[in-house]
């Protein structure tokens, strides 16, 4: 079945569209927004989806206005932005490494951000904003170290993954050491943060994520064509006029910033960056990085997981990182079995 269509503009430009991929992106975006509306209406004071939409349009009563806009909407927006950032960051790393295991979870970027946050909590007793800045700095330092250690006349996929696994092990040990040196109060605070949660998130987390996404998303999408060419190999990319190392460095930096900012806002929410690009690729059945589909899939996954964490266990509300960890672990085992049967690992 032919899914590609060519659209010609009045100015003479032509754009080729993958109808299936575009349909998947639209449906995933609608699913993420629908899950967000349902999640806003979920809680001790339930609100119907119609009332949520009316309140968002400015037509709700004072009580609904407070509950929706001040208490629940920021949490849902943080969930959407964090999920989208992790999905996009995971797609970038997997495409650059040309490896389905080349995600921030495996490469150790989440652990690096955690190390930065733990340093601020344990050594300095920092505030929530300082912890977020520490996580962002830790992710950037870890990403830079992985890139430099993996460099040898360029950065290649399996070397990047292997170096990332090694750095992840080292940083995990550092995190364990920091926990052993902390007092009981700081240790409890650190463990809660390390689980990954959207509890208590407000507008202070929304605006930095939104601003960073507004800068990085156009930059990443503008280089998506070059990234697709790079999946064919460096030699082919050079022959097609792609400045491989420049594009790779720019996109890796963008992926590190996306992952570190998401971790700073919600803690190290596991496996979204690993699973979202793979699920998106299977839905679109399209070659290439599938950046838009991965972004929407990540947002839909995280918001849905947050709803599950609040509703599926009765009165017990779990951190969203627990739910994504369980689901992602099952998916990782399935992926490893699939890759082994295919002879790729």
TAMO-V453477 format. One record per backbone hydrogen bond with DSSP energy under -1.0 kcal/mol. NH is the residue of the N-H (numbers start at 0). CO is the residue of the C=O. E is the energy in kcal/mol with one decimal. If there is no record, write none. Layout:
# TAMO-V453477
<<NH,CO,E> <NH,CO,E>>
This chain:
# TAMO-V453477
<<4,16,-3.1> <6,14,-3.6> <8,12,-3.2> <11,8,-2.0> <14,6,-3.1> <16,4,-4.1> <18,2,-3.5> <21,17,-2.7> <22,18,-2.5> <23,19,-2.5> <24,20,-2.4> <25,21,-2.3> <26,22,-2.6> <27,23,-2.7> <28,24,-2.4> <29,25,-2.4> <30,26,-2.4> <31,27,-2.6> <32,28,-2.4> <33,29,-2.7> <34,30,-2.7> <35,31,-1.9> <36,32,-2.2> <37,33,-2.5> <38,34,-2.4> <39,35,-2.1> <40,36,-1.5> <41,38,-1.2> <46,40,-2.1> <51,47,-2.4> <52,48,-2.4> <53,49,-2.3> <54,50,-2.6> <55,51,-2.6> <56,52,-1.5> <57,54,-1.8> <58,53,-3.0> <64,60,-2.6> <65,61,-2.1> <66,62,-2.3> <67,63,-2.8> <68,64,-2.1> <69,65,-1.7> <70,65,-1.1> <71,66,-2.0> <72,67,-3.1> <75,71,-2.1> <76,72,-2.7> <77,73,-2.5> <78,74,-2.2> <79,75,-2.6> <80,76,-2.7> <81,77,-3.0> <82,78,-2.5> <83,79,-2.4> <84,80,-2.5> <85,81,-2.6> <86,82,-2.6> <87,83,-2.6> <88,84,-2.8> <89,85,-2.7> <90,86,-2.0> <91,87,-2.2> <92,88,-2.3> <93,89,-2.6> <94,90,-2.0> <95,91,-2.7> <96,92,-2.5> <98,93,-1.4> <101,98,-1.9> <102,100,-2.1> <106,102,-2.6> <107,103,-1.1> <108,103,-1.3> <111,107,-2.1> <112,108,-2.5> <113,109,-2.2> <114,110,-2.3> <115,111,-1.9> <116,112,-2.3> <117,113,-3.1> <118,114,-2.2> <119,115,-1.6> <120,116,-2.4> <121,117,-3.3> <122,118,-1.7> <125,119,-1.9> <130,126,-2.4> <131,127,-2.1> <132,128,-2.1> <133,129,-2.4> <134,130,-2.4> <135,131,-2.2> <136,132,-2.6> <137,133,-2.7> <138,134,-2.3> <139,135,-2.0> <140,136,-2.5> <141,137,-2.2> <142,138,-2.6> <143,139,-2.4> <144,140,-2.3> <145,141,-2.5> <146,142,-2.2> <147,143,-2.5> <148,144,-2.6> <149,145,-1.9> <151,153,-2.5> <159,155,-2.5> <160,156,-2.2> <161,157,-2.7> <162,158,-2.7> <163,159,-2.3> <164,160,-2.4> <165,161,-2.1> <166,162,-2.8> <167,163,-2.6> <168,164,-2.0> <169,165,-1.9> <170,166,-2.8> <171,167,-2.4> <172,168,-1.8> <173,169,-2.0> <174,170,-2.5> <175,171,-2.1> <176,172,-2.1> <177,173,-2.5> <178,174,-2.1> <179,175,-1.8> <180,176,-1.3> <186,182,-2.7> <187,183,-2.1> <188,184,-2.2> <189,185,-2.6> <190,186,-2.6> <191,187,-2.0> <192,188,-1.9> <193,189,-2.7> <194,190,-1.1> <196,265,-1.9> <200,197,-1.6> <204,201,-1.6> <205,201,-1.1> <206,202,-1.9> <208,204,-1.2> <209,205,-2.6> <210,206,-2.6> <211,207,-2.4> <212,208,-2.4> <213,209,-2.1> <214,210,-1.2> <215,211,-2.8> <216,212,-2.4> <219,215,-2.8> <220,216,-2.6> <221,217,-2.0> <223,220,-1.2> <226,222,-2.1> <227,223,-2.2> <228,224,-1.8> <229,225,-2.0> <231,228,-1.8> <232,229,-1.6> <236,232,-2.0> <237,233,-2.9> <238,234,-2.1> <239,235,-1.5> <240,237,-1.5> <241,236,-2.6> <243,241,-1.6> <246,242,-2.7> <247,243,-3.1> <248,244,-2.5> <249,245,-2.2> <250,246,-2.7> <251,247,-2.6> <252,248,-2.4> <253,249,-2.0> <254,250,-2.6> <255,251,-2.6> <256,252,-2.4> <257,253,-2.5> <258,254,-2.5> <259,255,-3.0> <260,256,-2.5> <261,257,-1.9> <262,258,-2.3> <263,259,-2.4> <264,260,-1.6> <265,261,-2.1> <266,262,-2.5> <268,266,-2.1> <274,270,-2.6> <275,271,-2.3> <278,274,-2.7> <279,275,-2.4> <280,276,-2.3> <281,277,-1.9> <282,278,-1.8> <283,279,-2.6> <284,280,-2.2> <293,289,-2.2> <294,290,-2.4> <295,291,-2.3> <296,292,-2.5> <297,293,-2.5> <298,294,-1.9> <299,295,-2.4> <300,296,-2.8> <301,297,-2.3> <302,298,-2.0> <303,299,-2.1> <304,300,-2.6> <305,301,-2.1> <306,302,-1.9> <307,303,-2.4> <308,304,-2.4> <309,305,-1.2> <310,306,-2.0> <311,307,-2.5> <315,312,-1.6> <317,308,-1.9> <320,195,-2.6> <321,318,-1.5> <322,318,-1.0> <323,319,-2.4> <324,320,-1.8> <325,321,-2.1> <326,322,-2.4> <327,323,-2.8> <328,324,-2.2> <329,325,-1.9> <330,326,-2.1> <331,327,-2.7> <332,328,-2.1> <333,329,-2.0> <334,330,-2.7> <335,331,-2.6> <336,332,-2.2> <337,333,-2.4> <338,334,-2.8> <339,335,-2.2> <340,336,-2.4> <341,337,-1.8> <342,339,-1.3> <343,338,-2.4>>
